[in-house]
């Protein structure tokens, strides 16, 4: 599988079905899932369905989606990062999720700007946003270091919770 984005330490590529064990590893980890609102996976079968029914569908329907994060020094799939079109908001979200042992190494910041650049330059997007729970300080910092600017606290589609919302316009993105 060809890389979509490559940095010094990371390769981002589309997921393939055989990634299911790695997907299960990070999506079944309660620390990783703490602020996501997603269900913690309980089986390899659920991991396979995430790959085929969510990510493959996004690639097919929108031409992009979440990508596998490969940490080059370990040659290991450690999570996902990338863009996701949210039709309910008619917006594209920058999102990421990696195993806790890779937190605090600047990996998401390293690729955050590259993902934004890809979205603006390759996909022709005009705006990208991100949402994070205020308590998820690490994620809020990644969004800000990637170049997104905080603009409101609001709920997500009427769920009654408060989230920090960030955005960046193509016009304001510094390469």
Secondary structure, DSSP 8 states (H G I E B T S, - for coil): ---SEE-SSEEEE---GGGHHHHHHHHT-HHHHTTT------SHHHHHHIIIIIIHHHHHHHS--EEEEEETTTTEEEEEEEEEEETTTTEEEEEEEE-GGGTTSSHHHHHHHHHHHHHHHTS--SEEEEEE-TT-HHHHHHHHHHT-EEEEEE-STT-S--EEEEEEEGGG---
